[in-house]
Amino acid sequence: MSPHFAIPKILKFVSDSLPNPGLILCSFALFIILDFATPPEYIFSYFYTVTILITNPRKRGFAKFVITLFSIFLTLLNLVISDPNKIVLSTVANRLIVVIALAVTAWLSERNQHYQDRIAQAQTQLQSQQKLTQMREDFVSTLSHDLKTPLLGAIETINAFKQGNFGEVTTPQEKVLETMTRSHQMSLQLVETLLDVYRIDAEGLKLQLSPINLVDIAENVIISLRELSASRRVYINISYGNSDFRRTLWVKGDLLQLQRVFFNLLTNGINHSPRGGKVEIIMESDPTNHIVKILDQGAGISENDFPLLFERFYQGYRDRQAKGAGLGLYLSRQIIEAHHGIIWAENRFPNGALFAFCLPAIPPYET
């Protein structure tokens, strides 16, 4: 195809690829007239960069490539249709420099558009993250107001009934009220756990560190779980490795958070042990660490459960007597790791499971 037939078709393609085809096409035609109506040593091909730069971004890939080639073709065509005897080396060199400039302009324009796309994508992601943050805030607000507040009110009302503020309470009624209290407290605990998961994920775990005796925490948590262990008919025992004497295990930690770890692991052990079984807490030490082991008499842990035990919302142990939300072990891992410790699980032989954690020891603390 000769240049005379190719140029109109390419000009039409160019016009379809520009944001303002009429005006830009006239300008492009003017650049061609200026370039071909003057001697080759007068170079107007630099004006072709305007067309390259304003190519419609929606068609920027192939269109920009074609327009750039067309501009280079027109730049070199001026040499071909001119009198070869009048062409000097400097004119050829200048035209080649223009060709390089047009190619570089197209490349830089494409890179610039690529960066603009990346920026737009980043802005979209940022907006999505902001929306997600707002959704989380709405979620926390819902938990705090629409769920937590009514639960607290219901517990207080039940306590008022139990105290006889609304009349005498019979023994069967008292048992029903106790059941209702436990149910509401379990729901409230779940709401608190969900709130803590959100806070840890969004803000990180903030610890209030002080010298703490792990043995005191274990004994207090056992007392708080006395009713649950009695209802499950599970006995809880504390031992101190090879010694039968009470000892102290001092660490630098957050009292409330470490209480939560003991509560989660002991509740886990109670829920997995059969009726009439036993959950044992073993407190051990080495020169640098204190180790707490909690052993139950359940069916143990399957191999498929091990990699996911400490993940959010994972519920293994299909023999559980009570189902949870799958957040207790996840929170326990977050808390222990925030204390620069480690937590793990093992199977016991012939049956049962062991959950353990170790924390850096500190010298005995005198109260």
C-alpha positions as CSV (number, residue, x, y, z in Angstrom):
1,M,0.0,0.0,0.0
2,S,1.4,3.4,-1.0
3,P,1.8,6.2,1.5
4,H,-0.9,8.2,-0.3
5,F,-3.5,5.5,0.5
6,A,-2.1,4.6,4.0
7,I,-2.1,8.1,5.4
8,P,-5.9,8.7,5.3
9,K,-6.6,5.4,7.0
10,I,-4.0,6.0,9.7
11,L,-5.4,9.5,10.2
12,K,-8.8,8.1,10.8
13,F,-7.4,5.6,13.3
14,V,-5.6,8.5,15.0
15,S,-8.8,10.5,15.1
16,D,-10.7,7.6,16.9
17,S,-7.9,7.5,19.5
18,L,-7.9,11.1,20.5
19,P,-10.1,12.8,23.1
20,N,-11.0,15.7,20.7
21,P,-10.7,14.2,17.2
22,G,-11.7,17.2,15.1
23,L,-9.4,19.8,16.7
24,I,-6.5,17.4,17.2
25,L,-6.8,16.0,13.7
26,C,-6.6,19.5,12.2
27,S,-3.5,20.2,14.3
28,F,-2.0,16.9,13.2
29,A,-2.7,17.8,9.5
30,L,-1.2,21.2,10.1
31,F,2.0,19.6,11.5
32,I,2.2,17.4,8.4
33,I,1.8,20.4,6.0
34,L,4.5,22.4,7.9
35,D,6.9,19.4,7.8
36,F,6.4,18.6,4.1
37,A,6.0,22.1,2.8
38,T,9.4,23.2,4.0
39,P,12.9,21.9,3.1
40,P,14.0,18.8,5.0
41,E,16.5,20.8,7.1
42,Y,13.5,22.6,8.7
43,I,12.1,20.0,11.1
44,F,8.6,20.4,12.4
45,S,8.3,16.7,13.3
46,Y,8.7,17.6,17.0
47,F,5.0,18.7,17.0
48,Y,4.0,15.0,16.5
49,T,4.8,14.5,20.2
50,V,1.6,16.5,21.0
51,T,-0.5,13.8,19.3
52,I,1.4,11.0,21.1
53,L,1.0,12.6,24.5
54,I,-2.8,13.2,24.2
55,T,-3.7,9.8,22.8
56,N,-6.9,8.5,24.5
57,P,-5.8,6.5,27.6
58,R,-8.6,4.0,27.0
59,K,-6.8,3.0,23.8
60,R,-3.3,3.9,24.8
61,G,-1.6,0.6,24.2
62,F,-1.9,-0.2,20.5
63,A,-3.0,3.3,19.5
64,K,0.0,5.0,20.9
65,F,2.2,2.5,19.3
66,V,0.6,3.0,15.8
67,I,0.6,6.8,16.2
68,T,4.3,6.8,17.2
69,L,5.2,4.6,14.2
70,F,3.2,6.9,11.9
71,S,5.0,10.0,13.2
72,I,8.4,8.3,12.7
73,F,7.3,7.2,9.2
74,L,6.3,10.8,8.3
75,T,9.5,12.2,9.8
76,L,11.6,9.9,7.6
77,L,9.3,10.2,4.6
78,N,10.3,13.8,4.2
79,L,13.8,12.6,3.4
80,V,12.6,10.1,0.8
81,I,10.4,12.4,-1.2
82,S,13.0,15.2,-1.2
83,D,15.7,15.7,-3.7
84,P,18.5,13.3,-2.6
85,N,21.2,15.6,-3.9
86,K,20.1,18.3,-1.5
87,I,20.2,16.0,1.6
88,V,23.2,16.5,3.8
89,L,24.4,14.2,6.6
90,S,23.4,16.8,9.3
91,T,19.8,16.8,8.1
92,V,19.7,13.0,8.3
93,A,21.2,13.1,11.8
94,N,18.7,15.7,12.9
95,R,15.8,13.6,11.6
96,L,17.1,10.5,13.4
97,I,17.3,12.5,16.6
98,V,13.7,13.5,16.1
99,V,12.8,9.8,15.6
100,I,14.6,8.9,18.9
101,A,12.8,11.8,20.6
102,L,9.4,10.6,19.4
103,A,10.1,7.0,20.5
104,V,11.3,8.2,24.0
105,T,8.2,10.5,24.3
106,A,5.9,7.5,23.6
107,W,7.8,5.4,26.1
108,L,7.7,8.0,28.8
109,S,4.0,8.7,28.1
110,E,3.2,5.1,28.5
111,R,5.2,4.8,31.8
112,N,3.5,7.9,33.1
113,Q,0.1,6.5,32.3
114,H,1.2,3.2,34.0
115,Y,2.1,5.1,37.2
116,Q,-1.1,7.0,37.1
117,D,-3.0,3.7,36.9
118,R,-1.0,2.4,39.9
119,I,-1.8,5.6,41.8
120,A,-5.5,5.2,41.0
121,Q,-5.4,1.6,42.0
122,A,-3.7,2.5,45.3
123,Q,-6.3,5.1,45.9
124,T,-9.1,2.6,45.3
125,Q,-7.5,0.2,47.7
126,L,-7.1,2.9,50.3
127,Q,-10.8,3.8,50.0
128,S,-11.6,0.1,50.4
129,Q,-9.5,-0.1,53.5
130,Q,-11.2,3.0,54.9
131,K,-14.6,1.4,54.2
132,L,-13.4,-1.8,55.9
133,T,-12.3,0.2,58.9
134,Q,-15.6,1.9,59.1
135,M,-17.3,-1.5,58.9
136,R,-15.2,-2.7,61.8
137,E,-16.1,0.4,63.8
138,D,-19.7,-0.2,63.1
139,F,-19.2,-3.9,64.1
140,V,-17.7,-2.8,67.4
141,S,-20.4,-0.3,68.0
142,T,-23.0,-3.0,67.4
143,L,-21.4,-5.4,69.8
144,S,-20.9,-2.8,72.5
145,H,-24.3,-1.2,72.3
146,D,-26.8,-3.6,70.7
147,L,-25.4,-6.8,72.4
148,K,-23.3,-6.1,75.4
149,T,-25.5,-3.5,77.0
150,P,-28.7,-5.6,76.9
151,L,-26.8,-8.6,78.3
152,L,-25.5,-6.6,81.2
153,G,-29.0,-5.4,81.9
154,A,-30.4,-8.9,81.7
155,I,-27.8,-10.2,84.2
156,E,-28.5,-7.4,86.6
157,T,-32.2,-8.1,86.4
158,I,-31.7,-11.8,87.0
159,N,-29.5,-11.0,90.0
160,A,-32.3,-8.8,91.4
161,F,-34.8,-11.7,91.1
162,K,-32.3,-14.0,92.9
163,Q,-32.0,-11.5,95.7
164,G,-35.7,-11.6,96.2
165,N,-36.3,-8.0,95.1
166,F,-39.5,-9.1,93.2
167,G,-40.7,-11.6,95.7
168,E,-39.6,-14.9,97.3
169,V,-37.7,-17.2,95.0
170,T,-38.3,-21.0,95.3
171,T,-35.6,-23.6,94.9
172,P,-36.7,-24.6,91.4
173,Q,-36.9,-21.0,90.4
174,E,-33.4,-20.3,91.8
175,K,-32.0,-23.2,89.6
176,V,-33.6,-21.7,86.5
177,L,-32.2,-18.3,87.4
178,E,-28.7,-19.8,87.8
179,T,-29.0,-21.4,84.4
180,M,-30.1,-18.1,82.8
181,T,-27.2,-16.3,84.5
182,R,-24.7,-18.8,83.2
183,S,-26.1,-18.5,79.7
184,H,-26.0,-14.7,79.7
185,Q,-22.5,-14.7,81.1
186,M,-21.3,-17.0,78.4
187,S,-22.8,-14.8,75.7
188,L,-21.2,-11.7,77.4
189,Q,-17.9,-13.5,77.4
190,L,-18.2,-14.2,73.7
191,V,-19.0,-10.6,73.0
192,E,-15.9,-9.5,75.0
193,T,-13.8,-12.0,73.2
194,L,-14.9,-10.7,69.8
195,L,-14.1,-7.2,70.9
196,D,-10.7,-8.2,72.1
197,V,-9.9,-9.9,68.7
198,Y,-10.9,-6.7,67.0
199,R,-8.7,-4.6,69.2
200,I,-5.7,-6.8,68.9
201,D,-6.0,-7.0,65.1
202,A,-6.6,-3.2,64.7
203,E,-4.4,-1.8,67.5
204,G,-2.1,-4.5,68.7
205,L,-2.1,-5.9,72.2
206,K,-1.2,-3.3,74.9
207,L,0.2,-4.8,78.0
208,Q,0.3,-3.5,81.6
209,L,3.4,-5.2,82.8
210,S,4.3,-5.9,86.4
211,P,5.8,-8.8,88.4
212,I,3.3,-11.6,88.5
213,N,3.3,-15.1,90.2
214,L,1.8,-17.6,87.7
215,V,0.9,-19.9,90.6
216,D,-1.4,-17.3,92.1
217,I,-3.1,-16.8,88.7
218,A,-3.6,-20.5,88.3
219,E,-5.2,-20.9,91.8
220,N,-7.5,-17.9,91.2
221,V,-8.7,-19.2,87.9
222,I,-9.4,-22.6,89.3
223,I,-11.6,-21.0,91.9
224,S,-13.5,-19.1,89.1
225,L,-14.0,-22.3,87.2
226,R,-15.2,-24.3,90.2
227,E,-18.8,-24.3,89.0
228,L,-18.0,-25.3,85.4
229,S,-15.7,-28.1,86.6
230,A,-18.3,-29.3,89.0
231,S,-21.0,-29.4,86.3
232,R,-18.7,-31.3,84.0
233,R,-17.5,-33.5,87.0
234,V,-13.9,-32.8,86.1
235,Y,-11.3,-32.5,88.8
236,I,-8.5,-29.9,88.5
237,N,-5.1,-30.4,90.2
238,I,-1.9,-28.4,90.4
239,S,1.5,-30.1,90.7
240,Y,5.0,-28.7,90.6
241,G,7.1,-31.0,88.5
242,N,9.0,-33.5,90.6
243,S,8.1,-31.6,93.8
244,D,4.9,-31.7,95.9
245,F,5.6,-28.4,97.5
246,R,4.0,-25.1,96.5
247,R,6.4,-22.8,94.7
248,T,6.4,-19.5,92.9
249,L,6.9,-18.7,89.2
250,W,7.5,-15.0,88.8
251,V,7.3,-13.4,85.4
252,K,6.9,-9.8,84.1
253,G,3.4,-9.8,82.5
254,D,-0.1,-8.4,82.3
255,L,-2.2,-9.9,85.1
256,L,-5.6,-9.7,83.3
257,Q,-4.2,-11.1,80.0
258,L,-2.4,-14.0,81.6
259,Q,-5.5,-14.8,83.6
260,R,-7.3,-15.0,80.3
261,V,-4.7,-17.5,79.0
262,F,-5.2,-19.8,82.0
263,F,-9.0,-19.4,81.8
264,N,-9.0,-20.3,78.1
265,L,-6.6,-23.3,78.4
266,L,-8.3,-24.7,81.5
267,T,-11.8,-24.2,80.0
268,N,-10.5,-26.0,76.9
269,G,-9.2,-28.9,79.1
270,I,-12.5,-29.2,81.0
271,N,-14.6,-29.2,77.9
272,H,-12.4,-32.0,76.4
273,S,-12.2,-34.2,79.4
274,P,-14.8,-37.0,80.0
275,R,-17.0,-36.8,83.0
276,G,-15.1,-38.0,86.1
277,G,-11.8,-37.1,84.4
278,K,-9.0,-34.8,85.5
279,V,-7.3,-31.7,84.3
280,E,-3.8,-31.3,85.6
281,I,-1.7,-28.1,85.8
282,I,2.1,-28.8,86.0
283,M,4.2,-25.8,86.9
284,E,7.9,-26.2,86.0
285,S,11.0,-24.0,85.8
286,D,14.4,-23.9,84.3
287,P,17.1,-21.2,84.8
288,T,15.6,-18.8,82.2
289,N,12.0,-19.8,81.7
290,H,8.8,-20.8,83.6
291,I,6.7,-23.5,82.0
292,V,3.0,-24.2,82.5
293,K,1.5,-27.4,81.2
294,I,-2.2,-28.2,81.2
295,L,-3.1,-31.8,80.6
296,D,-6.5,-33.2,79.9
297,Q,-7.9,-36.7,79.5
298,G,-9.8,-36.3,76.2
299,A,-9.4,-38.0,72.9
300,G,-6.3,-36.1,71.9
301,I,-5.6,-33.9,68.9
302,S,-5.8,-35.2,65.3
303,E,-2.9,-34.6,63.0
304,N,-5.2,-32.4,60.7
305,D,-6.0,-30.1,63.7
306,F,-2.4,-29.3,64.7
307,P,-1.6,-26.7,62.1
308,L,-4.8,-24.8,62.7
309,L,-5.2,-25.0,66.5
310,F,-4.3,-21.4,67.2
311,E,-6.0,-19.8,64.3
312,R,-9.1,-17.6,64.5
313,F,-12.5,-19.3,64.5
314,Y,-11.0,-22.8,64.2
315,Q,-12.9,-25.5,66.1
316,G,-11.3,-28.9,66.3
317,Y,-11.9,-31.6,68.8
318,R,-15.2,-33.0,67.6
319,D,-15.6,-34.8,71.1
320,R,-16.1,-31.5,72.9
321,Q,-18.9,-31.4,75.5
322,A,-19.3,-27.6,74.9
323,K,-18.7,-25.7,71.7
324,G,-17.0,-22.4,71.6
325,A,-16.3,-19.7,69.1
326,G,-12.8,-20.9,68.2
327,L,-11.2,-17.8,69.6
328,G,-9.8,-18.9,72.9
329,L,-6.6,-20.5,71.6
330,Y,-6.1,-17.7,69.1
331,L,-6.2,-15.1,71.8
332,S,-4.0,-17.2,74.1
333,R,-1.3,-17.3,71.3
334,Q,-1.5,-13.6,70.8
335,I,-1.1,-12.9,74.5
336,I,1.8,-15.3,75.1
337,E,3.7,-14.1,72.0
338,A,3.2,-10.5,73.2
339,H,4.9,-11.5,76.4
340,H,7.9,-12.9,74.3
341,G,6.9,-16.5,75.1
342,I,5.8,-19.5,73.1
343,I,2.7,-21.7,73.3
344,W,2.3,-25.2,71.8
345,A,0.2,-28.4,72.0
346,E,1.0,-32.1,72.1
347,N,-0.7,-35.4,72.2
348,R,-0.4,-37.5,75.3
349,F,0.0,-41.2,75.5
350,P,-2.3,-43.2,75.6
351,N,-4.9,-40.4,75.5
352,G,-5.5,-36.8,76.2
353,A,-3.8,-33.6,75.1
354,L,-1.2,-31.2,76.5
355,F,-1.3,-27.4,76.0
356,A,1.7,-25.6,77.3
357,F,3.4,-22.2,77.3
358,C,6.7,-20.8,78.6
359,L,7.5,-17.3,79.6
360,P,10.8,-15.6,80.5
361,A,11.5,-15.9,84.2
362,I,12.4,-13.0,86.5
363,P,14.1,-13.3,90.0
364,P,11.7,-14.1,92.9
365,Y,9.7,-11.0,93.8
366,E,9.1,-10.2,97.5
367,T,5.6,-8.8,98.1
